[in-house]
Amino acid sequence: MSRYYRYRLPPWALKCLIVVESVTLPILIFQLIRTIIFPTSFDVLLTLFLAFIFISFYLKWI
């Protein structure tokens, strides 16, 4: 089984991955502020999901 290597992806997939990586932090900050002001179950789950995605990119899991 080969190890996952992000730069082996097709150019279009790599571009999408880079866009998602660069947009994750601003969306996470906005969602965190929204969750603090209007806390709902969906907002909390969405914030946790975005935080997991951001940490995954930061630690180079994705």
Buried (B, 14 or more C-beta within 10 A) or exposed (E): EEEEEEEEEEEEEEEEBEEEBEEBEEBBEEBBEBBEEEEEEEBEEBBEEBBEBBEEBEEEEE
